[in-house]
Amino acid sequence: MSTNEFKETPACADKNTAFPTEDVCPKCGADIEIWSDEDETTCRSCDYVIRNS
Ligand SMILES: [Zn+2]
């Protein structure tokens, strides 16, 4: 029984070409960033959830 089996895990690096979009929280006006691979992000100032359109 071998426990020395190494599995190759796929590197989750290169395939992502996500980029951030700067926006403003509609609730408190704070600057926020929504990444292109995210459906939504949360305002760090007021916890308002901004959906990525
Ligand atoms: Zn906010």
mmCIF file of the protein (N, C-alpha, C, O) and its ligand, coordinates in Angstrom:
data_MODEL
# 
_entry.id   MODEL 
# 
loop_
_entity.id 
_entity.type 
_entity.pdbx_number_of_molecules 
1 polymer     1 
2 non-polymer 1 
# 
_entity_poly.entity_id                      1 
_entity_poly.type                           'polypeptide(L)' 
_entity_poly.nstd_linkage                   no 
_entity_poly.nstd_monomer                   no 
_entity_poly.pdbx_seq_one_letter_code       MSTNEFKETPACADKNTAFPTEDVCPKCGADIEIWSDEDETTCRSCDYVIRNS 
_entity_poly.pdbx_seq_one_letter_code_can   MSTNEFKETPACADKNTAFPTEDVCPKCGADIEIWSDEDETTCRSCDYVIRNS 
_entity_poly.pdbx_strand_id                 A 
# 
loop_
_entity_poly_seq.entity_id 
_entity_poly_seq.num 
_entity_poly_seq.mon_id 
_entity_poly_seq.hetero 
1 1  MET n 
1 2  SER n 
1 3  THR n 
1 4  ASN n 
1 5  GLU n 
1 6  PHE n 
1 7  LYS n 
1 8  GLU n 
1 9  THR n 
1 10 PRO n 
1 11 ALA n 
1 12 CYS n 
1 13 ALA n 
1 14 ASP n 
1 15 LYS n 
1 16 ASN n 
1 17 THR n 
1 18 ALA n 
1 19 PHE n 
1 20 PRO n 
1 21 THR n 
1 22 GLU n 
1 23 ASP n 
1 24 VAL n 
1 25 CYS n 
1 26 PRO n 
1 27 LYS n 
1 28 CYS n 
1 29 GLY n 
1 30 ALA n 
1 31 ASP n 
1 32 ILE n 
1 33 GLU n 
1 34 ILE n 
1 35 TRP n 
1 36 SER n 
1 37 ASP n 
1 38 GLU n 
1 39 ASP n 
1 40 GLU n 
1 41 THR n 
1 42 THR n 
1 43 CYS n 
1 44 ARG n 
1 45 SER n 
1 46 CYS n 
1 47 ASP n 
1 48 TYR n 
1 49 VAL n 
1 50 ILE n 
1 51 ARG n 
1 52 ASN n 
1 53 SER n 
# 
loop_
_struct_asym.id 
_struct_asym.entity_id 
A 1 
B 2 
# 
loop_
_chem_comp.id 
_chem_comp.type 
_chem_comp.mon_nstd_flag 
ALA 'L-peptide linking' y 
ARG 'L-peptide linking' y 
ASN 'L-peptide linking' y 
ASP 'L-peptide linking' y 
CYS 'L-peptide linking' y 
GLU 'L-peptide linking' y 
GLY 'peptide linking'   y 
ILE 'L-peptide linking' y 
LYS 'L-peptide linking' y 
MET 'L-peptide linking' y 
PHE 'L-peptide linking' y 
PRO 'L-peptide linking' y 
SER 'L-peptide linking' y 
THR 'L-peptide linking' y 
TRP 'L-peptide linking' y 
TYR 'L-peptide linking' y 
VAL 'L-peptide linking' y 
ZN  non-polymer         . 
# 
_pdbx_entity_nonpoly.entity_id   2 
_pdbx_entity_nonpoly.name        ? 
_pdbx_entity_nonpoly.comp_id     ZN 
# 
_pdbx_nonpoly_scheme.asym_id         B 
_pdbx_nonpoly_scheme.entity_id       2 
_pdbx_nonpoly_scheme.mon_id          ZN 
_pdbx_nonpoly_scheme.ndb_seq_num     1 
_pdbx_nonpoly_scheme.pdb_seq_num     101 
_pdbx_nonpoly_scheme.auth_seq_num    101 
_pdbx_nonpoly_scheme.pdb_mon_id      ZN 
_pdbx_nonpoly_scheme.auth_mon_id     ZN 
_pdbx_nonpoly_scheme.pdb_strand_id   A 
_pdbx_nonpoly_scheme.pdb_ins_code    . 
# 
loop_
_atom_site.group_PDB 
_atom_site.id 
_atom_site.type_symbol 
_atom_site.label_atom_id 
_atom_site.label_alt_id 
_atom_site.label_comp_id 
_atom_site.label_asym_id 
_atom_site.label_entity_id 
_atom_site.label_seq_id 
_atom_site.pdbx_PDB_ins_code 
_atom_site.Cartn_x 
_atom_site.Cartn_y 
_atom_site.Cartn_z 
_atom_site.occupancy 
_atom_site.B_iso_or_equiv 
_atom_site.pdbx_formal_charge 
_atom_site.auth_seq_id 
_atom_site.auth_comp_id 
_atom_site.auth_asym_id 
_atom_site.auth_atom_id 
_atom_site.pdbx_PDB_model_num 
ATOM   1   N  N  . MET A 1 1  ? 0.838   -1.196 0.000   1.00 0.00 ? 1   MET A N  1 
ATOM   2   C  CA . MET A 1 1  ? 0.000   0.000  0.000   1.00 0.00 ? 1   MET A CA 1 
ATOM   3   C  C  . MET A 1 1  ? 0.870   1.242  0.000   1.00 0.00 ? 1   MET A C  1 
ATOM   4   O  O  . MET A 1 1  ? 1.558   1.541  0.976   1.00 0.00 ? 1   MET A O  1 
ATOM   5   N  N  . SER A 1 2  ? 0.828   1.932  -1.073  1.00 0.00 ? 2   SER A N  1 
ATOM   6   C  CA . SER A 1 2  ? 1.709   3.077  -1.228  1.00 0.00 ? 2   SER A CA 1 
ATOM   7   C  C  . SER A 1 2  ? 1.017   4.389  -0.874  1.00 0.00 ? 2   SER A C  1 
ATOM   8   O  O  . SER A 1 2  ? -0.110  4.655  -1.292  1.00 0.00 ? 2   SER A O  1 
ATOM   9   N  N  . THR A 1 3  ? 1.705   5.177  -0.113  1.00 0.00 ? 3   THR A N  1 
ATOM   10  C  CA . THR A 1 3  ? 1.189   6.513  0.189   1.00 0.00 ? 3   THR A CA 1 
ATOM   11  C  C  . THR A 1 3  ? 2.011   7.589  -0.494  1.00 0.00 ? 3   THR A C  1 
ATOM   12  O  O  . THR A 1 3  ? 1.868   8.786  -0.242  1.00 0.00 ? 3   THR A O  1 
ATOM   13  N  N  . ASN A 1 4  ? 2.888   7.101  -1.380  1.00 0.00 ? 4   ASN A N  1 
ATOM   14  C  CA . ASN A 1 4  ? 3.763   8.045  -2.069  1.00 0.00 ? 4   ASN A CA 1 
ATOM   15  C  C  . ASN A 1 4  ? 3.266   8.385  -3.465  1.00 0.00 ? 4   ASN A C  1 
ATOM   16  O  O  . ASN A 1 4  ? 4.054   8.647  -4.375  1.00 0.00 ? 4   ASN A O  1 
ATOM   17  N  N  . GLU A 1 5  ? 1.998   8.377  -3.614  1.00 0.00 ? 5   GLU A N  1 
ATOM   18  C  CA . GLU A 1 5  ? 1.455   8.661  -4.934  1.00 0.00 ? 5   GLU A CA 1 
ATOM   19  C  C  . GLU A 1 5  ? 1.153   10.156 -5.099  1.00 0.00 ? 5   GLU A C  1 
ATOM   20  O  O  . GLU A 1 5  ? 0.325   10.735 -4.396  1.00 0.00 ? 5   GLU A O  1 
ATOM   21  N  N  . PHE A 1 6  ? 1.840   10.724 -6.025  1.00 0.00 ? 6   PHE A N  1 
ATOM   22  C  CA . PHE A 1 6  ? 1.644   12.157 -6.251  1.00 0.00 ? 6   PHE A CA 1 
ATOM   23  C  C  . PHE A 1 6  ? 0.712   12.375 -7.433  1.00 0.00 ? 6   PHE A C  1 
ATOM   24  O  O  . PHE A 1 6  ? 0.969   11.913 -8.545  1.00 0.00 ? 6   PHE A O  1 
ATOM   25  N  N  . LYS A 1 7  ? -0.339  13.067 -7.176  1.00 0.00 ? 7   LYS A N  1 
ATOM   26  C  CA . LYS A 1 7  ? -1.256  13.406 -8.262  1.00 0.00 ? 7   LYS A CA 1 
ATOM   27  C  C  . LYS A 1 7  ? -0.929  14.791 -8.790  1.00 0.00 ? 7   LYS A C  1 
ATOM   28  O  O  . LYS A 1 7  ? -0.617  15.720 -8.045  1.00 0.00 ? 7   LYS A O  1 
ATOM   29  N  N  . GLU A 1 8  ? -1.012  14.884 -10.067 1.00 0.00 ? 8   GLU A N  1 
ATOM   30  C  CA . GLU A 1 8  ? -0.820  16.213 -10.643 1.00 0.00 ? 8   GLU A CA 1 
ATOM   31  C  C  . GLU A 1 8  ? -2.102  17.015 -10.517 1.00 0.00 ? 8   GLU A C  1 
ATOM   32  O  O  . GLU A 1 8  ? -3.154  16.627 -11.024 1.00 0.00 ? 8   GLU A O  1 
ATOM   33  N  N  . THR A 1 9  ? -1.991  18.115 -9.846  1.00 0.00 ? 9   THR A N  1 
ATOM   34  C  CA . THR A 1 9  ? -3.154  18.990 -9.753  1.00 0.00 ? 9   THR A CA 1 
ATOM   35  C  C  . THR A 1 9  ? -3.019  20.093 -10.787 1.00 0.00 ? 9   THR A C  1 
ATOM   36  O  O  . THR A 1 9  ? -1.949  20.681 -10.945 1.00 0.00 ? 9   THR A O  1 
ATOM   37  N  N  . PRO A 1 10 ? -4.084  20.365 -11.475 1.00 0.00 ? 10  PRO A N  1 
ATOM   38  C  CA . PRO A 1 10 ? -4.020  21.390 -12.513 1.00 0.00 ? 10  PRO A CA 1 
ATOM   39  C  C  . PRO A 1 10 ? -3.751  22.772 -11.925 1.00 0.00 ? 10  PRO A C  1 
ATOM   40  O  O  . PRO A 1 10 ? -4.410  23.204 -10.979 1.00 0.00 ? 10  PRO A O  1 
ATOM   41  N  N  . ALA A 1 11 ? -2.802  23.427 -12.489 1.00 0.00 ? 11  ALA A N  1 
ATOM   42  C  CA . ALA A 1 11 ? -2.499  24.783 -12.039 1.00 0.00 ? 11  ALA A CA 1 
ATOM   43  C  C  . ALA A 1 11 ? -3.611  25.731 -12.465 1.00 0.00 ? 11  ALA A C  1 
ATOM   44  O  O  . ALA A 1 11 ? -3.996  25.793 -13.633 1.00 0.00 ? 11  ALA A O  1 
ATOM   45  N  N  . CYS A 1 12 ? -4.097  26.444 -11.507 1.00 0.00 ? 12  CYS A N  1 
ATOM   46  C  CA . CYS A 1 12 ? -5.234  27.323 -11.815 1.00 0.00 ? 12  CYS A CA 1 
ATOM   47  C  C  . CYS A 1 12 ? -4.763  28.729 -12.171 1.00 0.00 ? 12  CYS A C  1 
ATOM   48  O  O  . CYS A 1 12 ? -5.468  29.711 -11.937 1.00 0.00 ? 12  CYS A O  1 
ATOM   49  N  N  . ALA A 1 13 ? -3.592  28.809 -12.725 1.00 0.00 ? 13  ALA A N  1 
ATOM   50  C  CA . ALA A 1 13 ? -3.054  30.131 -13.019 1.00 0.00 ? 13  ALA A CA 1 
ATOM   51  C  C  . ALA A 1 13 ? -3.503  30.647 -14.380 1.00 0.00 ? 13  ALA A C  1 
ATOM   52  O  O  . ALA A 1 13 ? -4.446  31.432 -14.478 1.00 0.00 ? 13  ALA A O  1 
ATOM   53  N  N  . ASP A 1 14 ? -2.840  30.211 -15.392 1.00 0.00 ? 14  ASP A N  1 
ATOM   54  C  CA . ASP A 1 14 ? -2.832  30.893 -16.686 1.00 0.00 ? 14  ASP A CA 1 
ATOM   55  C  C  . ASP A 1 14 ? -4.171  31.078 -17.383 1.00 0.00 ? 14  ASP A C  1 
ATOM   56  O  O  . ASP A 1 14 ? -4.345  32.021 -18.155 1.00 0.00 ? 14  ASP A O  1 
ATOM   57  N  N  . LYS A 1 15 ? -5.111  30.191 -17.118 1.00 0.00 ? 15  LYS A N  1 
ATOM   58  C  CA . LYS A 1 15 ? -6.317  30.247 -17.920 1.00 0.00 ? 15  LYS A CA 1 
ATOM   59  C  C  . LYS A 1 15 ? -7.198  31.450 -17.581 1.00 0.00 ? 15  LYS A C  1 
ATOM   60  O  O  . LYS A 1 15 ? -8.119  31.791 -18.323 1.00 0.00 ? 15  LYS A O  1 
ATOM   61  N  N  . ASN A 1 16 ? -6.895  32.087 -16.444 1.00 0.00 ? 16  ASN A N  1 
ATOM   62  C  CA . ASN A 1 16 ? -7.713  33.215 -16.037 1.00 0.00 ? 16  ASN A CA 1 
ATOM   63  C  C  . ASN A 1 16 ? -7.206  34.523 -16.622 1.00 0.00 ? 16  ASN A C  1 
ATOM   64  O  O  . ASN A 1 16 ? -6.059  34.920 -16.416 1.00 0.00 ? 16  ASN A O  1 
ATOM   65  N  N  . THR A 1 17 ? -8.071  35.160 -17.336 1.00 0.00 ? 17  THR A N  1 
ATOM   66  C  CA . THR A 1 17 ? -7.714  36.478 -17.849 1.00 0.00 ? 17  THR A CA 1 
ATOM   67  C  C  . THR A 1 17 ? -8.667  37.514 -17.283 1.00 0.00 ? 17  THR A C  1 
ATOM   68  O  O  . THR A 1 17 ? -9.024  38.487 -17.947 1.00 0.00 ? 17  THR A O  1 
ATOM   69  N  N  . ALA A 1 18 ? -9.065  37.286 -16.059 1.00 0.00 ? 18  ALA A N  1 
ATOM   70  C  CA . ALA A 1 18 ? -10.002 38.198 -15.422 1.00 0.00 ? 18  ALA A CA 1 
ATOM   71  C  C  . ALA A 1 18 ? -9.364  39.560 -15.186 1.00 0.00 ? 18  ALA A C  1 
ATOM   72  O  O  . ALA A 1 18 ? -8.163  39.675 -14.946 1.00 0.00 ? 18  ALA A O  1 
ATOM   73  N  N  . PHE A 1 19 ? -10.191 40.573 -15.262 1.00 0.00 ? 19  PHE A N  1 
ATOM   74  C  CA . PHE A 1 19 ? -9.691  41.922 -15.015 1.00 0.00 ? 19  PHE A CA 1 
ATOM   75  C  C  . PHE A 1 19 ? -10.712 42.678 -14.169 1.00 0.00 ? 19  PHE A C  1 
ATOM   76  O  O  . PHE A 1 19 ? -11.910 42.409 -14.251 1.00 0.00 ? 19  PHE A O  1 
ATOM   77  N  N  . PRO A 1 20 ? -10.251 43.598 -13.378 1.00 0.00 ? 20  PRO A N  1 
ATOM   78  C  CA . PRO A 1 20 ? -11.158 44.348 -12.512 1.00 0.00 ? 20  PRO A CA 1 
ATOM   79  C  C  . PRO A 1 20 ? -11.757 45.557 -13.212 1.00 0.00 ? 20  PRO A C  1 
ATOM   80  O  O  . PRO A 1 20 ? -11.101 46.237 -14.000 1.00 0.00 ? 20  PRO A O  1 
ATOM   81  N  N  . THR A 1 21 ? -12.997 45.799 -12.906 1.00 0.00 ? 21  THR A N  1 
ATOM   82  C  CA . THR A 1 21 ? -13.647 47.002 -13.403 1.00 0.00 ? 21  THR A CA 1 
ATOM   83  C  C  . THR A 1 21 ? -13.925 47.926 -12.221 1.00 0.00 ? 21  THR A C  1 
ATOM   84  O  O  . THR A 1 21 ? -14.506 47.523 -11.213 1.00 0.00 ? 21  THR A O  1 
ATOM   85  N  N  . GLU A 1 22 ? -13.500 49.154 -12.372 1.00 0.00 ? 22  GLU A N  1 
ATOM   86  C  CA . GLU A 1 22 ? -13.744 50.103 -11.290 1.00 0.00 ? 22  GLU A CA 1 
ATOM   87  C  C  . GLU A 1 22 ? -15.167 50.614 -11.353 1.00 0.00 ? 22  GLU A C  1 
ATOM   88  O  O  . GLU A 1 22 ? -15.692 50.941 -12.417 1.00 0.00 ? 22  GLU A O  1 
ATOM   89  N  N  . ASP A 1 23 ? -15.772 50.672 -10.183 1.00 0.00 ? 23  ASP A N  1 
ATOM   90  C  CA . ASP A 1 23 ? -17.138 51.151 -10.113 1.00 0.00 ? 23  ASP A CA 1 
ATOM   91  C  C  . ASP A 1 23 ? -17.322 51.899 -8.790  1.00 0.00 ? 23  ASP A C  1 
ATOM   92  O  O  . ASP A 1 23 ? -16.404 52.002 -7.976  1.00 0.00 ? 23  ASP A O  1 
ATOM   93  N  N  . VAL A 1 24 ? -18.507 52.403 -8.609  1.00 0.00 ? 24  VAL A N  1 
ATOM   94  C  CA . VAL A 1 24 ? -18.795 53.128 -7.382  1.00 0.00 ? 24  VAL A CA 1 
ATOM   95  C  C  . VAL A 1 24 ? -20.011 52.499 -6.734  1.00 0.00 ? 24  VAL A C  1 
ATOM   96  O  O  . VAL A 1 24 ? -21.007 52.228 -7.405  1.00 0.00 ? 24  VAL A O  1 
ATOM   97  N  N  . CYS A 1 25 ? -19.936 52.269 -5.451  1.00 0.00 ? 25  CYS A N  1 
ATOM   98  C  CA . CYS A 1 25 ? -21.056 51.702 -4.729  1.00 0.00 ? 25  CYS A CA 1 
ATOM   99  C  C  . CYS A 1 25 ? -22.254 52.650 -4.809  1.00 0.00 ? 25  CYS A C  1 
ATOM   100 O  O  . CYS A 1 25 ? -22.149 53.822 -4.447  1.00 0.00 ? 25  CYS A O  1 
ATOM   101 N  N  . PRO A 1 26 ? -23.395 52.134 -5.285  1.00 0.00 ? 26  PRO A N  1 
ATOM   102 C  CA . PRO A 1 26 ? -24.581 52.984 -5.415  1.00 0.00 ? 26  PRO A CA 1 
ATOM   103 C  C  . PRO A 1 26 ? -25.177 53.372 -4.076  1.00 0.00 ? 26  PRO A C  1 
ATOM   104 O  O  . PRO A 1 26 ? -26.010 54.275 -3.993  1.00 0.00 ? 26  PRO A O  1 
ATOM   105 N  N  . LYS A 1 27 ? -24.756 52.700 -3.053  1.00 0.00 ? 27  LYS A N  1 
ATOM   106 C  CA . LYS A 1 27 ? -25.342 52.970 -1.745  1.00 0.00 ? 27  LYS A CA 1 
ATOM   107 C  C  . LYS A 1 27 ? -24.549 54.019 -0.968  1.00 0.00 ? 27  LYS A C  1 
ATOM   108 O  O  . LYS A 1 27 ? -25.122 54.970 -0.435  1.00 0.00 ? 27  LYS A O  1 
ATOM   109 N  N  . CYS A 1 28 ? -23.223 53.840 -0.907  1.00 0.00 ? 28  CYS A N  1 
ATOM   110 C  CA . CYS A 1 28 ? -22.425 54.740 -0.083  1.00 0.00 ? 28  CYS A CA 1 
ATOM   111 C  C  . CYS A 1 28 ? -21.411 55.544 -0.896  1.00 0.00 ? 28  CYS A C  1 
ATOM   112 O  O  . CYS A 1 28 ? -20.778 56.458 -0.368  1.00 0.00 ? 28  CYS A O  1 
ATOM   113 N  N  . GLY A 1 29 ? -21.254 55.208 -2.184  1.00 0.00 ? 29  GLY A N  1 
ATOM   114 C  CA . GLY A 1 29 ? -20.369 55.994 -3.036  1.00 0.00 ? 29  GLY A CA 1 
ATOM   115 C  C  . GLY A 1 29 ? -18.901 55.625 -2.936  1.00 0.00 ? 29  GLY A C  1 
ATOM   116 O  O  . GLY A 1 29 ? -18.053 56.317 -3.499  1.00 0.00 ? 29  GLY A O  1 
ATOM   117 N  N  . ALA A 1 30 ? -18.585 54.554 -2.236  1.00 0.00 ? 30  ALA A N  1 
ATOM   118 C  CA . ALA A 1 30 ? -17.195 54.135 -2.123  1.00 0.00 ? 30  ALA A CA 1 
ATOM   119 C  C  . ALA A 1 30 ? -16.716 53.504 -3.430  1.00 0.00 ? 30  ALA A C  1 
ATOM   120 O  O  . ALA A 1 30 ? -17.503 52.935 -4.188  1.00 0.00 ? 30  ALA A O  1 
ATOM   121 N  N  . ASP A 1 31 ? -15.425 53.615 -3.675  1.00 0.00 ? 31  ASP A N  1 
ATOM   122 C  CA . ASP A 1 31 ? -14.851 52.981 -4.853  1.00 0.00 ? 31  ASP A CA 1 
ATOM   123 C  C  . ASP A 1 31 ? -14.803 51.479 -4.661  1.00 0.00 ? 31  ASP A C  1 
ATOM   124 O  O  . ASP A 1 31 ? -14.396 50.992 -3.607  1.00 0.00 ? 31  ASP A O  1 
ATOM   125 N  N  . ILE A 1 32 ? -15.221 50.743 -5.683  1.00 0.00 ? 32  ILE A N  1 
ATOM   126 C  CA . ILE A 1 32 ? -15.185 49.291 -5.619  1.00 0.00 ? 32  ILE A CA 1 
ATOM   127 C  C  . ILE A 1 32 ? -14.599 48.733 -6.905  1.00 0.00 ? 32  ILE A C  1 
ATOM   128 O  O  . ILE A 1 32 ? -14.519 49.435 -7.913  1.00 0.00 ? 32  ILE A O  1 
ATOM   129 N  N  . GLU A 1 33 ? -14.198 47.500 -6.871  1.00 0.00 ? 33  GLU A N  1 
ATOM   130 C  CA . GLU A 1 33 ? -13.730 46.809 -8.066  1.00 0.00 ? 33  GLU A CA 1 
ATOM   131 C  C  . GLU A 1 33 ? -14.537 45.534 -8.247  1.00 0.00 ? 33  GLU A C  1 
ATOM   132 O  O  . GLU A 1 33 ? -14.705 44.753 -7.311  1.00 0.00 ? 33  GLU A O  1 
ATOM   133 N  N  . ILE A 1 34 ? -15.029 45.336 -9.447  1.00 0.00 ? 34  ILE A N  1 
ATOM   134 C  CA . ILE A 1 34 ? -15.680 44.082 -9.779  1.00 0.00 ? 34  ILE A CA 1 
ATOM   135 C  C  . ILE A 1 34 ? -14.822 43.351 -10.797 1.00 0.00 ? 34  ILE A C  1 
ATOM   136 O  O  . ILE A 1 34 ? -14.523 43.877 -11.868 1.00 0.00 ? 34  ILE A O  1 
ATOM   137 N  N  . TRP A 1 35 ? -14.431 42.138 -10.452 1.00 0.00 ? 35  TRP A N  1 
ATOM   138 C  CA . TRP A 1 35 ? -13.618 41.356 -11.384 1.00 0.00 ? 35  TRP A CA 1 
ATOM   139 C  C  . TRP A 1 35 ? -14.511 40.698 -12.416 1.00 0.00 ? 35  TRP A C  1 
ATOM   140 O  O  . TRP A 1 35 ? -15.636 40.295 -12.120 1.00 0.00 ? 35  TRP A O  1 
ATOM   141 N  N  . SER A 1 36 ? -14.002 40.596 -13.614 1.00 0.00 ? 36  SER A N  1 
ATOM   142 C  CA . SER A 1 36 ? -14.807 40.133 -14.733 1.00 0.00 ? 36  SER A CA 1 
ATOM   143 C  C  . SER A 1 36 ? -15.267 38.685 -14.573 1.00 0.00 ? 36  SER A C  1 
ATOM   144 O  O  . SER A 1 36 ? -16.207 38.258 -15.243 1.00 0.00 ? 36  SER A O  1 
ATOM   145 N  N  . ASP A 1 37 ? -14.623 37.938 -13.705 1.00 0.00 ? 37  ASP A N  1 
ATOM   146 C  CA . ASP A 1 37 ? -15.058 36.555 -13.500 1.00 0.00 ? 37  ASP A CA 1 
ATOM   147 C  C  . ASP A 1 37 ? -15.929 36.403 -12.261 1.00 0.00 ? 37  ASP A C  1 
ATOM   148 O  O  . ASP A 1 37 ? -16.227 35.289 -11.832 1.00 0.00 ? 37  ASP A O  1 
ATOM   149 N  N  . GLU A 1 38 ? -16.328 37.521 -11.697 1.00 0.00 ? 38  GLU A N  1 
ATOM   150 C  CA . GLU A 1 38 ? -17.191 37.459 -10.530 1.00 0.00 ? 38  GLU A CA 1 
ATOM   151 C  C  . GLU A 1 38 ? -18.595 37.912 -10.891 1.00 0.00 ? 38  GLU A C  1 
ATOM   152 O  O  . GLU A 1 38 ? -18.774 38.829 -11.693 1.00 0.00 ? 38  GLU A O  1 
ATOM   153 N  N  . ASP A 1 39 ? -19.578 37.273 -10.305 1.00 0.00 ? 39  ASP A N  1 
ATOM   154 C  CA . ASP A 1 39 ? -20.954 37.660 -10.553 1.00 0.00 ? 39  ASP A CA 1 
ATOM   155 C  C  . ASP A 1 39 ? -21.332 38.882 -9.728  1.00 0.00 ? 39  ASP A C  1 
ATOM   156 O  O  . ASP A 1 39 ? -22.169 39.693 -10.124 1.00 0.00 ? 39  ASP A O  1 
ATOM   157 N  N  . GLU A 1 40 ? -20.707 38.984 -8.603  1.00 0.00 ? 40  GLU A N  1 
ATOM   158 C  CA . GLU A 1 40 ? -21.029 40.092 -7.725  1.00 0.00 ? 40  GLU A CA 1 
ATOM   159 C  C  . GLU A 1 40 ? -19.874 40.354 -6.785  1.00 0.00 ? 40  GLU A C  1 
ATOM   160 O  O  . GLU A 1 40 ? -19.004 39.503 -6.601  1.00 0.00 ? 40  GLU A O  1 
ATOM   161 N  N  . THR A 1 41 ? -19.869 41.521 -6.199  1.00 0.00 ? 41  THR A N  1 
ATOM   162 C  CA . THR A 1 41 ? -18.858 41.841 -5.213  1.00 0.00 ? 41  THR A CA 1 
ATOM   163 C  C  . THR A 1 41 ? -19.515 42.606 -4.080  1.00 0.00 ? 41  THR A C  1 
ATOM   164 O  O  . THR A 1 41 ? -20.601 43.166 -4.231  1.00 0.00 ? 41  THR A O  1 
ATOM   165 N  N  . THR A 1 42 ? -18.845 42.619 -2.957  1.00 0.00 ? 42  THR A N  1 
ATOM   166 C  CA . THR A 1 42 ? -19.426 43.274 -1.797  1.00 0.00 ? 42  THR A CA 1 
ATOM   167 C  C  . THR A 1 42 ? -18.643 44.537 -1.463  1.00 0.00 ? 42  THR A C  1 
ATOM   168 O  O  . THR A 1 42 ? -17.415 44.515 -1.376  1.00 0.00 ? 42  THR A O  1 
ATOM   169 N  N  . CYS A 1 43 ? -19.356 45.620 -1.278  1.00 0.00 ? 43  CYS A N  1 
ATOM   170 C  CA . CYS A 1 43 ? -18.724 46.872 -0.896  1.00 0.00 ? 43  CYS A CA 1 
ATOM   171 C  C  . CYS A 1 43 ? -18.056 46.706 0.459   1.00 0.00 ? 43  CYS A C  1 
ATOM   172 O  O  . CYS A 1 43 ? -18.656 46.209 1.412   1.00 0.00 ? 43  CYS A O  1 
ATOM   173 N  N  . ARG A 1 44 ? -16.804 47.133 0.522   1.00 0.00 ? 44  ARG A N  1 
ATOM   174 C  CA . ARG A 1 44 ? -16.074 46.973 1.777   1.00 0.00 ? 44  ARG A CA 1 
ATOM   175 C  C  . ARG A 1 44 ? -16.505 48.001 2.818   1.00 0.00 ? 44  ARG A C  1 
ATOM   176 O  O  . ARG A 1 44 ? -16.239 47.844 4.010   1.00 0.00 ? 44  ARG A O  1 
ATOM   177 N  N  . SER A 1 45 ? -17.156 49.029 2.364   1.00 0.00 ? 45  SER A N  1 
ATOM   178 C  CA . SER A 1 45 ? -17.550 50.070 3.312   1.00 0.00 ? 45  SER A CA 1 
ATOM   179 C  C  . SER A 1 45 ? -18.894 49.792 3.967   1.00 0.00 ? 45  SER A C  1 
ATOM   180 O  O  . SER A 1 45 ? -19.063 49.996 5.169   1.00 0.00 ? 45  SER A O  1 
ATOM   181 N  N  . CYS A 1 46 ? -19.863 49.319 3.157   1.00 0.00 ? 46  CYS A N  1 
ATOM   182 C  CA . CYS A 1 46 ? -21.210 49.189 3.706   1.00 0.00 ? 46  CYS A CA 1 
ATOM   183 C  C  . CYS A 1 46 ? -21.816 47.800 3.501   1.00 0.00 ? 46  CYS A C  1 
ATOM   184 O  O  . CYS A 1 46 ? -22.967 47.564 3.866   1.00 0.00 ? 46  CYS A O  1 
ATOM   185 N  N  . ASP A 1 47 ? -21.038 46.876 2.912   1.00 0.00 ? 47  ASP A N  1 
ATOM   186 C  CA . ASP A 1 47 ? -21.504 45.507 2.685   1.00 0.00 ? 47  ASP A CA 1 
ATOM   187 C  C  . ASP A 1 47 ? -22.639 45.397 1.670   1.00 0.00 ? 47  ASP A C  1 
ATOM   188 O  O  . ASP A 1 47 ? -23.322 44.375 1.596   1.00 0.00 ? 47  ASP A O  1 
ATOM   189 N  N  . TYR A 1 48 ? -22.826 46.432 0.911   1.00 0.00 ? 48  TYR A N  1 
ATOM   190 C  CA . TYR A 1 48 ? -23.809 46.363 -0.158  1.00 0.00 ? 48  TYR A CA 1 
ATOM   191 C  C  . TYR A 1 48 ? -23.275 45.435 -1.254  1.00 0.00 ? 48  TYR A C  1 
ATOM   192 O  O  . TYR A 1 48 ? -22.097 45.491 -1.608  1.00 0.00 ? 48  TYR A O  1 
ATOM   193 N  N  . VAL A 1 49 ? -24.158 44.582 -1.786  1.00 0.00 ? 49  VAL A N  1 
ATOM   194 C  CA . VAL A 1 49 ? -23.743 43.647 -2.817  1.00 0.00 ? 49  VAL A CA 1 
ATOM   195 C  C  . VAL A 1 49 ? -24.017 44.250 -4.194  1.00 0.00 ? 49  VAL A C  1 
ATOM   196 O  O  . VAL A 1 49 ? -25.156 44.571 -4.533  1.00 0.00 ? 49  VAL A O  1 
ATOM   197 N  N  . ILE A 1 50 ? -22.963 44.394 -4.966  1.00 0.00 ? 50  ILE A N  1 
ATOM   198 C  CA . ILE A 1 50 ? -23.084 44.949 -6.309  1.00 0.00 ? 50  ILE A CA 1 
ATOM   199 C  C  . ILE A 1 50 ? -22.977 43.823 -7.325  1.00 0.00 ? 50  ILE A C  1 
ATOM   200 O  O  . ILE A 1 50 ? -22.026 43.042 -7.311  1.00 0.00 ? 50  ILE A O  1 
ATOM   201 N  N  . ARG A 1 51 ? -23.948 43.754 -8.189  1.00 0.00 ? 51  ARG A N  1 
ATOM   202 C  CA . ARG A 1 51 ? -23.923 42.709 -9.200  1.00 0.00 ? 51  ARG A CA 1 
ATOM   203 C  C  . ARG A 1 51 ? -23.147 43.159 -10.420 1.00 0.00 ? 51  ARG A C  1 
ATOM   204 O  O  . ARG A 1 51 ? -23.219 44.311 -10.847 1.00 0.00 ? 51  ARG A O  1 
ATOM   205 N  N  . ASN A 1 52 ? -22.413 42.224 -10.959 1.00 0.00 ? 52  ASN A N  1 
ATOM   206 C  CA . ASN A 1 52 ? -21.650 42.489 -12.167 1.00 0.00 ? 52  ASN A CA 1 
ATOM   207 C  C  . ASN A 1 52 ? -22.569 42.359 -13.370 1.00 0.00 ? 52  ASN A C  1 
ATOM   208 O  O  . ASN A 1 52 ? -23.139 41.294 -13.605 1.00 0.00 ? 52  ASN A O  1 
ATOM   209 N  N  . SER A 1 53 ? -22.713 43.412 -14.116 1.00 0.00 ? 53  SER A N  1 
ATOM   210 C  CA . SER A 1 53 ? -23.639 43.383 -15.252 1.00 0.00 ? 53  SER A CA 1 
ATOM   211 C  C  . SER A 1 53 ? -22.906 43.180 -16.559 1.00 0.00 ? 53  SER A C  1 
ATOM   212 O  O  . SER A 1 53 ? -23.532 43.130 -17.618 1.00 0.00 ? 53  SER A O  1 
HETATM 213 ZN ZN . ZN  B 2 .  ? -20.992 50.871 -0.142  1.00 0.00 2 101 ZN  A ZN 1 
# 
